[in-house]
Amino acid sequence: MSDVTRFLLHMYINQVVRIKWDYYIHVSSTFRVSNGVKKGGVLSPVLFNKYMDELLGRLKRYDLGCYIGHVFARAFGYADDISKAFEYADLQVNA
C-alpha cells in the first residue's frame, strides 16, 4: 500500500466532525463519520469520481441497474442524471 493511500485511509477512517449553524453561534459536539467525502475538500471530487467510476463499471459488467417503467436505464451517477431521466420518461409517457 502506498504512503498516499495509507494517508487517505487514516484521514477518512479517523474522521470526526462538528456541525455549526446560525452563524457559528451553535456548535454540536463532535461525532464520527464513517462514509462520504469531505464537503469542500480539494480531493473530494477526485475520490468521489474514482469511487463512482468503479461502482458504475461493476454495475455495467454484471448488467445491473434500474428500470424506468419498462425501459432498462442502467445506473445513474449524479442527481442531475436522475432528474433528466425522469423528464425523459415523462416525455415518453405523454407522447
Secondary structure, DSSP 4 states (H G I P E B T S, - for coil): --HHHHHHHHHHHT-EE--EETTTTEEPPPEE--SS--TT-TTHHHHHHHHHHHHHHHHHHTT--EEETTEEEE--SSHHHHHHHHHHHHHHHH-
